[in-house]
């Protein structure tokens, strides 16, 4: 996957106003090797802990909007802080990580760097942050409002029933039924049934 180094003085281009200095302080204190990827479909960010041969490494998708970028970066920074305190003695997204991630989010919320709608969703998640950054449905919906417009891209919940859509891997599905928390969809080529999160982003193709 192509990556590019994040020149530390250009990092503010990816961050919301008023957050650069605080983020920079964390990165410099822990000597973090930061890279920004062009795009990854399966993850938004990644953390690799310090070893005898390398510093802590964090990567974040560069195609995220500024608020998603900050939340993702804080998610990965929480992994770093958890490793510093507990090494590999805790689960990746266990109680310790959740506590640290929550404290990081709270630090930025207190300084009013997020719009009110994002702030509300973050406050709801502070007691038990989701395992993946931007993973709670409400937060995904509100963060997505700040993305650049992408033609024909929709959340699964926005696709009409019996609508046809394409996933990132090229497979084509038909949306057929709403279940309690998921949507039942049928792969057009194989007839296999899959369950989709309502906030999974896909490409709209047509309506039956």
Backbone as numpy.savetxt, mean C-alpha at the origin, in Angstrom:
# Nx Ny Nz CAx CAy CAz Cx Cy Cz
12.94 -6.61 -11.59 12.10 -5.42 -11.59 12.98 -4.17 -11.59
12.80 -3.27 -12.56 13.64 -2.08 -12.62 13.46 -1.23 -11.37
14.57 -0.76 -10.85 14.52 0.14 -9.71 15.39 1.35 -10.00
15.15 2.40 -9.28 16.03 3.55 -9.39 16.33 4.05 -7.98
17.54 4.51 -7.78 17.90 5.05 -6.49 17.11 6.32 -6.23
16.71 6.51 -4.99 15.97 7.71 -4.63 16.96 8.76 -4.13
17.35 9.73 -4.97 18.25 10.79 -4.47 17.59 11.44 -3.27
18.30 11.47 -2.16 17.67 11.86 -0.90 17.09 13.26 -0.97
17.71 14.14 -1.78 17.19 15.50 -1.87 15.98 15.59 -2.81
15.66 14.52 -3.53 14.49 14.49 -4.38 13.33 13.72 -3.75
13.56 13.15 -2.59 12.54 12.34 -1.94 11.27 13.14 -1.67
11.43 14.43 -1.41 10.26 15.25 -1.09 9.27 15.32 -2.25
9.72 15.03 -3.47 8.82 15.02 -4.61 7.77 13.92 -4.48
8.06 12.87 -3.70 7.15 11.74 -3.54 6.30 11.84 -2.29
6.56 12.84 -1.44 5.93 12.93 -0.13 4.98 14.12 -0.04
3.98 14.03 0.85 3.10 15.17 1.07 3.89 16.34 1.68
3.44 17.55 1.46 4.11 18.72 2.06 4.20 18.59 3.57
5.32 19.00 4.11 5.49 19.01 5.56 5.94 17.70 6.17
6.29 16.71 5.35 6.68 15.41 5.89 8.13 15.05 5.61
8.76 15.78 4.70 10.10 15.40 4.25 11.12 15.37 5.38
11.16 16.40 6.20 12.17 16.49 7.24 12.04 15.35 8.24
10.82 15.04 8.64 10.61 13.96 9.61 11.01 12.61 9.03
10.64 12.37 7.77 11.00 11.11 7.11 12.52 11.02 6.95
13.12 12.11 6.51 14.57 12.13 6.30 15.32 11.82 7.59
14.83 12.32 8.70 15.48 12.08 9.99 15.52 10.58 10.31
14.41 9.89 10.08 14.37 8.44 10.30 15.34 7.72 9.37
15.31 8.06 8.10 16.14 7.36 7.12 17.62 7.57 7.38
18.00 8.79 7.73 19.41 9.06 7.98 19.89 8.45 9.29
19.06 8.47 10.31 19.46 7.91 11.60 19.77 6.42 11.47
18.96 5.70 10.69 19.16 4.25 10.55 19.93 3.89 9.28
20.45 4.91 8.58 21.26 4.70 7.38 20.54 3.77 6.39
19.30 4.12 6.10 18.47 3.29 5.23 18.86 3.47 3.77
19.02 2.37 3.06 19.23 2.38 1.62 17.85 2.35 0.96
17.41 3.49 0.43 16.06 3.61 -0.12 16.08 3.54 -1.63
15.21 2.71 -2.20 15.02 2.67 -3.65 13.54 2.86 -3.95
13.28 3.39 -5.13 11.91 3.59 -5.58 11.73 2.81 -6.87
10.76 1.91 -6.86 10.52 1.08 -8.02 9.54 1.75 -8.97
9.59 1.36 -10.23 8.64 1.92 -11.20 7.22 1.46 -10.88
7.05 0.16 -10.67 5.73 -0.37 -10.32 5.86 -1.84 -10.00
5.12 -2.28 -8.97 4.99 -3.71 -8.68 3.53 -3.98 -8.43
3.02 -5.04 -9.03 1.60 -5.33 -8.92 1.23 -5.96 -7.60
2.13 -6.78 -7.04 1.77 -7.58 -5.87 2.04 -6.88 -4.55
3.01 -5.98 -4.50 3.33 -5.29 -3.26 3.53 -3.80 -3.54
3.35 -3.00 -2.48 3.56 -1.56 -2.59 4.93 -1.15 -2.07
5.46 -1.93 -1.12 6.76 -1.64 -0.56 7.40 -2.90 -0.02
8.68 -2.77 0.37 9.42 -3.94 0.84 10.51 -3.48 1.81
10.83 -4.36 2.78 11.90 -4.06 3.73 12.84 -5.26 3.83
14.15 -4.97 3.85 15.19 -5.98 4.09 16.07 -5.48 5.22
16.22 -6.30 6.26 16.93 -5.82 7.45 18.44 -5.74 7.24
19.06 -5.02 8.12 20.50 -4.80 8.08 21.25 -6.12 8.29
22.37 -6.28 7.59 23.25 -7.43 7.77 24.68 -6.91 7.95
25.62 -7.83 8.09 27.02 -7.43 8.21 27.53 -6.77 6.92
26.85 -7.04 5.80 27.34 -6.57 4.51 26.50 -5.45 3.90
25.36 -5.14 4.51 24.48 -4.14 3.90 23.66 -3.42 4.95
23.26 -2.19 4.65 22.39 -1.42 5.53 20.95 -1.91 5.41
20.09 -1.37 6.27 18.67 -1.59 6.10 18.26 -1.12 4.70
17.37 -1.87 4.06 16.93 -1.52 2.71 15.40 -1.44 2.68
14.92 -0.33 2.13 13.48 -0.15 1.93 13.24 0.24 0.48
12.22 -0.35 -0.11 11.81 0.06 -1.45 10.32 0.37 -1.42
9.92 1.37 -2.22 8.52 1.80 -2.29 8.18 2.05 -3.75
6.97 1.69 -4.15 6.54 1.94 -5.52 6.46 3.45 -5.78
7.08 3.89 -6.86 7.10 5.30 -7.18 5.86 5.81 -7.87
4.94 4.91 -8.25 3.72 5.33 -8.94 2.56 5.61 -7.98
2.83 5.54 -6.67 1.78 5.81 -5.69 1.55 7.31 -5.56
0.32 7.68 -5.20 0.12 9.09 -4.87 0.87 9.41 -3.57
1.03 10.69 -3.26 1.92 11.08 -2.17 1.48 10.55 -0.81
0.17 10.47 -0.61 -0.31 9.98 0.69 -0.13 8.47 0.81
-0.38 7.75 -0.28 -0.13 6.30 -0.29 1.35 6.00 -0.13
2.19 6.82 -0.75 3.63 6.65 -0.65 4.07 6.79 0.81
3.57 7.81 1.50 3.95 8.02 2.89 3.48 6.87 3.77
2.23 6.45 3.62 1.71 5.34 4.44 2.53 4.08 4.20
2.86 3.81 2.94 3.65 2.62 2.61 5.06 2.71 3.19
5.69 3.88 3.07 7.02 4.06 3.62 7.02 3.88 5.14
6.01 4.40 5.81 5.91 4.23 7.26 5.68 2.76 7.63
4.92 2.06 6.81 4.71 0.61 7.00 6.05 -0.12 7.01
6.89 0.18 6.01 8.19 -0.49 5.92 9.14 -0.01 7.02
9.06 1.26 7.36 9.89 1.78 8.45 9.52 1.11 9.77
8.24 0.80 9.95 7.81 0.09 11.15 8.45 -1.30 11.22
8.63 -1.94 10.07 9.34 -3.23 10.06 10.78 -3.04 10.54
11.42 -1.98 10.08 12.79 -1.70 10.50 12.87 -1.49 12.01
11.99 -0.66 12.54 12.01 -0.38 13.97 11.69 -1.62 14.80
10.81 -2.46 14.27 10.50 -3.71 14.96 11.71 -4.63 14.98
12.42 -4.69 13.85 13.63 -5.51 13.80 14.69 -4.99 14.76
14.85 -3.67 14.81 15.84 -3.08 15.71 15.56 -3.44 17.16
14.29 -3.52 17.51 13.92 -3.78 18.89 13.81 -5.27 19.22
13.30 -6.06 18.26 13.01 -7.46 18.57 13.74 -8.45 17.67
14.54 -7.97 16.71 15.20 -8.84 15.72 14.15 -9.70 15.03
14.40 -10.99 14.92 13.45 -11.88 14.23 12.59 -12.67 15.21
12.36 -12.11 16.38 11.66 -12.85 17.44 10.15 -12.61 17.43
9.66 -11.83 16.49 8.22 -11.55 16.43 7.69 -11.85 15.03
6.39 -12.11 14.88 5.79 -12.30 13.55 5.92 -11.02 12.74
5.98 -11.12 11.40 6.16 -9.94 10.55 5.14 -8.84 10.80
3.87 -9.21 11.02 2.83 -8.22 11.27 2.13 -8.51 12.59
2.94 -8.87 13.58 2.40 -9.20 14.89 2.08 -7.98 15.73
1.78 -8.23 16.99 1.37 -7.17 17.91 2.43 -6.08 18.02
3.70 -6.47 18.04 4.77 -5.49 18.20 4.85 -4.55 17.00
4.77 -5.15 15.80 4.80 -4.31 14.59 3.59 -3.38 14.54
2.43 -3.90 14.87 1.22 -3.08 14.82 1.33 -1.89 15.77
1.89 -2.12 16.95 2.05 -1.03 17.91 2.99 0.04 17.35
4.10 -0.37 16.77 5.09 0.58 16.26 4.54 1.33 15.05
3.89 0.62 14.14 3.30 1.26 12.96 2.25 2.28 13.39
1.43 1.91 14.39 0.41 2.82 14.88 1.01 4.10 15.44
2.12 3.98 16.16 2.78 5.16 16.72 3.37 6.05 15.63
3.92 5.43 14.58 4.44 6.22 13.46 3.32 7.00 12.78
2.21 6.31 12.49 1.07 6.98 11.86 0.58 8.14 12.73
0.49 7.90 14.02 -0.02 8.93 14.93 0.85 10.16 14.92
2.16 9.97 14.80 3.08 11.10 14.76 2.75 12.04 13.60
2.42 11.47 12.44 2.14 12.29 11.27 0.70 12.81 11.29
-0.21 12.04 11.85 -1.59 12.50 11.97 -1.66 13.75 12.85
-0.88 13.74 13.93 -0.89 14.88 14.85 -0.43 16.17 14.19
0.38 16.03 13.15 0.88 17.22 12.45 0.01 17.59 11.24
-1.15 16.93 11.12 -2.16 17.30 10.13 -1.60 17.29 8.70
-0.87 16.25 8.34 -0.31 16.18 6.99 -1.25 15.47 6.02
-2.30 14.82 6.54 -3.24 14.10 5.69 -4.53 14.91 5.54
-5.19 14.80 4.38 -6.52 15.40 4.24 -7.48 14.78 5.26
-8.55 15.49 5.61 -9.47 15.00 6.65 -10.02 13.60 6.38
-10.33 13.28 5.12 -10.93 11.96 4.86 -9.91 10.85 5.09
-8.65 11.04 4.69 -7.62 10.04 4.94 -7.33 9.96 6.44
-7.27 11.11 7.10 -7.01 11.13 8.54 -8.06 10.32 9.29
-9.32 10.45 8.91 -10.38 9.70 9.58 -10.17 8.20 9.45
-9.82 7.75 8.24 -9.61 6.32 8.03 -8.38 5.82 8.79
-7.33 6.62 8.85 -6.14 6.22 9.58 -6.42 6.12 11.08
-7.19 7.05 11.61 -7.54 7.01 13.02 -8.32 5.75 13.37
-9.15 5.31 12.44 -9.91 4.07 12.66 -9.00 2.85 12.74
-7.86 2.92 12.05 -6.98 1.76 11.98 -5.84 1.79 13.00
-5.72 2.85 13.78 -4.58 2.99 14.67 -4.48 1.86 15.70
-5.61 1.38 16.19 -5.57 0.36 17.23 -5.15 -1.00 16.69
-5.39 -1.24 15.40 -5.03 -2.53 14.82 -4.74 -2.36 13.34
-3.59 -1.77 12.98 -3.28 -1.52 11.57 -3.30 -2.81 10.75
-3.72 -2.71 9.52 -3.79 -3.89 8.66 -2.41 -4.41 8.35
-2.35 -5.69 7.98 -1.07 -6.35 7.74 -0.36 -5.80 6.51
-1.11 -5.34 5.54 -0.49 -4.75 4.36 -0.79 -3.27 4.32
0.19 -2.48 3.92 -0.04 -1.04 3.89 -1.20 -0.70 2.98
-2.02 0.24 3.42 -3.20 0.65 2.66 -4.15 -0.52 2.43
-4.18 -1.49 3.35 -4.93 -2.72 3.08 -6.38 -2.66 3.52
-6.74 -1.80 4.45 -8.12 -1.76 4.89 -8.98 -1.13 3.80
-10.15 -1.73 3.59 -10.97 -1.34 2.45 -11.27 0.15 2.42
-11.67 0.70 3.56 -11.99 2.12 3.59 -10.81 3.00 3.25
-9.62 2.61 3.72 -8.42 3.40 3.43 -8.06 3.31 1.96
-8.21 2.14 1.37 -7.93 1.99 -0.06 -8.84 2.91 -0.87
-10.13 2.92 -0.52 -11.08 3.75 -1.26 -10.72 5.23 -1.18
-10.39 5.69 0.02 -10.13 7.12 0.17 -8.78 7.51 -0.41
-7.77 6.67 -0.28 -6.47 6.97 -0.88 -6.56 6.99 -2.41
-7.39 6.14 -2.95 -7.53 6.04 -4.40 -8.07 7.34 -5.00
-8.81 8.11 -4.21 -9.35 9.38 -4.69 -8.23 10.35 -5.08
-7.03 10.13 -4.56 -5.92 11.03 -4.81 -4.97 10.51 -5.89
-5.33 9.38 -6.51 -4.56 8.86 -7.64 -4.84 9.69 -8.88
-3.89 9.68 -9.81 -4.16 10.23 -11.14 -5.20 9.35 -11.83
-6.04 9.95 -12.61 -7.09 9.19 -13.29 -6.48 8.17 -14.25
-7.03 6.94 -14.22 -6.59 5.88 -15.12 -7.81 5.37 -15.88
-7.80 5.56 -17.20 -8.94 5.19 -18.02 -9.26 3.71 -17.86
-10.56 3.41 -17.67 -11.08 2.05 -17.64 -10.63 1.24 -16.42
-9.95 1.84 -15.46 -9.60 1.12 -14.25 -10.67 1.36 -13.19
-11.11 0.27 -12.57 -12.17 0.32 -11.57 -11.82 -0.62 -10.42
-12.46 -0.38 -9.29 -12.47 -1.39 -8.24 -13.51 -2.43 -8.61
-13.31 -3.65 -8.15 -14.27 -4.71 -8.49 -15.67 -4.32 -8.06
-15.81 -3.64 -6.93 -17.13 -3.25 -6.46 -17.79 -2.23 -7.39
-17.00 -1.58 -8.25 -17.54 -0.59 -9.18 -17.94 -1.20 -10.52
-17.58 -2.45 -10.74 -17.95 -3.14 -11.97 -19.40 -3.60 -11.87
-20.18 -3.36 -12.91 -21.58 -3.78 -12.91 -21.68 -5.30 -12.87
-22.76 -5.82 -12.29 -22.96 -7.26 -12.28 -23.04 -7.77 -13.71
-22.35 -8.87 -13.97 -22.18 -9.47 -15.30 -21.20 -8.70 -16.17
-20.54 -7.69 -15.58 -19.51 -6.97 -16.30 -18.26 -7.82 -16.47
-17.49 -7.50 -17.50 -16.26 -8.24 -17.82 -15.06 -7.35 -17.50
-14.08 -7.94 -16.82 -12.89 -7.17 -16.47 -11.64 -8.01 -16.61
-10.51 -7.31 -16.71 -9.22 -7.98 -16.86 -8.34 -7.66 -15.66
-7.66 -8.68 -15.14 -6.72 -8.50 -14.03 -5.35 -8.10 -14.56
-4.47 -7.75 -13.63 -3.12 -7.34 -14.00 -2.36 -8.43 -14.74
-2.67 -9.69 -14.45 -1.96 -10.80 -15.10 -2.56 -11.17 -16.45
-3.57 -10.43 -16.91 -4.15 -10.65 -18.22 -5.38 -11.55 -18.22
-5.67 -12.22 -17.14 -6.84 -13.09 -17.11 -8.13 -12.27 -17.10
-9.16 -12.81 -17.75 -10.42 -12.10 -17.92 -11.51 -12.79 -17.11
-12.31 -11.99 -16.41 -13.33 -12.51 -15.51 -14.68 -11.85 -15.77
-15.71 -12.57 -15.35 -17.06 -12.04 -15.34 -17.54 -11.98 -13.89
-18.02 -10.83 -13.49 -18.53 -10.65 -12.13 -19.96 -11.18 -12.06
-20.21 -12.12 -11.16 -21.51 -12.80 -11.20 -22.33 -12.70 -9.93
-21.73 -12.52 -8.77 -22.53 -12.54 -7.54 -21.81 -11.82 -6.40
-22.59 -11.11 -5.59 -22.05 -10.45 -4.39 -22.25 -11.36 -3.19
-21.15 -11.67 -2.52 -21.22 -12.42 -1.28 -21.09 -11.44 -0.12
-20.90 -11.94 1.09 -20.90 -11.04 2.24 -19.76 -10.03 2.19
-18.54 -10.51 1.94 -17.39 -9.62 1.91 -16.62 -9.66 0.61
-17.01 -10.50 -0.31 -16.28 -10.67 -1.55 -17.26 -10.73 -2.72
-16.70 -10.68 -3.93 -17.49 -10.86 -5.13 -17.08 -12.15 -5.81
-18.06 -12.93 -6.16 -17.83 -14.17 -6.89 -17.70 -13.86 -8.37
-16.57 -14.27 -8.96 -16.30 -13.99 -10.37 -15.84 -15.27 -11.06
-16.17 -15.38 -12.33 -15.84 -16.58 -13.11 -14.81 -16.22 -14.16
-13.71 -16.99 -14.19 -12.71 -16.78 -15.23 -13.30 -17.23 -16.57
-13.31 -16.33 -17.54 -13.98 -16.58 -18.81 -13.37 -17.77 -19.54
-12.08 -17.91 -19.53 -11.40 -18.96 -20.28 -11.61 -20.34 -19.70
-11.59 -20.46 -18.38 -11.62 -21.78 -17.73 -12.94 -22.10 -17.03
-13.74 -21.10 -16.74 -14.97 -21.32 -15.99 -14.75 -21.48 -14.50
-13.52 -21.31 -14.05 -13.23 -21.44 -12.63 -13.75 -20.24 -11.86
-14.18 -20.50 -10.64 -14.75 -19.46 -9.79 -13.68 -18.92 -8.84
-13.62 -17.60 -8.72 -12.68 -16.95 -7.81 -13.44 -15.91 -7.00
-12.93 -15.63 -5.80 -13.51 -14.59 -4.95 -12.58 -13.39 -4.95
-13.13 -12.21 -5.18 -12.35 -10.98 -5.28 -12.72 -10.02 -4.16
-11.71 -9.34 -3.63 -11.95 -8.25 -2.71 -12.70 -7.14 -3.45
-13.60 -6.46 -2.77 -14.34 -5.37 -3.44 -13.44 -4.22 -3.87
-12.26 -4.08 -3.25 -11.39 -2.95 -3.56 -10.17 -3.36 -4.37
-10.25 -4.51 -5.02 -9.18 -4.93 -5.93 -9.34 -4.18 -7.25
-8.26 -3.54 -7.73 -8.35 -2.72 -8.94 -8.17 -3.57 -10.20
-9.07 -3.40 -11.16 -9.04 -4.16 -12.41 -9.31 -3.22 -13.58
-9.21 -3.78 -14.77 -9.48 -3.00 -15.99 -10.85 -3.40 -16.57
-11.74 -2.45 -16.66 -13.07 -2.69 -17.20 -12.96 -2.98 -18.70
-13.65 -4.07 -19.14 -13.64 -4.41 -20.56 -14.98 -4.16 -21.20
-16.04 -4.73 -20.61 -17.36 -4.55 -21.22 -18.41 -4.96 -20.24
-19.64 -4.74 -20.60 -20.78 -5.21 -19.82 -21.59 -6.13 -20.71
-22.03 -7.24 -20.11 -22.77 -8.23 -20.92 -24.07 -7.62 -21.42
